[in-house]
Amino acid sequence: MQAATHSSTPACVLVVEDNPADVELLREAISDRGAPLELLHAENAIQAYEALAGRGPWADAKPPQAILLDINLPIISGKKILEIVRQYDDWKHIPVVMLTSSQAEVDRAACAALGATAYLTKPPTYDGYLALADRVVDILGAQPRQAKQSA
């Protein structure tokens, strides 16, 4: 996998998620863990494509080095987005981690068949999001910075 960084520059990760609360929990957990990840947020497939192509509000953003992708998105599903990402030469090398509330084996198998790098279930607690942040860092091979100290 080529997504990770071993330098001081954070890896840029595109989070495709329509639930702002999930994005905020993930952002906080990554920050609390000192994970070297910079998050871009897209709420749907159109925004995801714009971010990947460096268009619109993402024109000045670093290209995503990884994608965290929800399955259950409005209009175009995460599975369809994954399928399309894997078809483009410029994007097919990007690690795609499915991040979803679905625990269905059929979804897990479908995502694996489409080329997902990993399949993670959204946790119900903040502690679960901290563990999720650690798992994402592990999957991407990024090196954590010094984690924030709790007061």
Beta strands, then each sheet from edge to edge (+ up, - down):
strand 1: 11-16
strand 2: 37-42
strand 3: 66-69
strand 4: 96-100
strand 5: 118-121
sheet 1: 2+ 1+ 3+ 4+ 5+
end
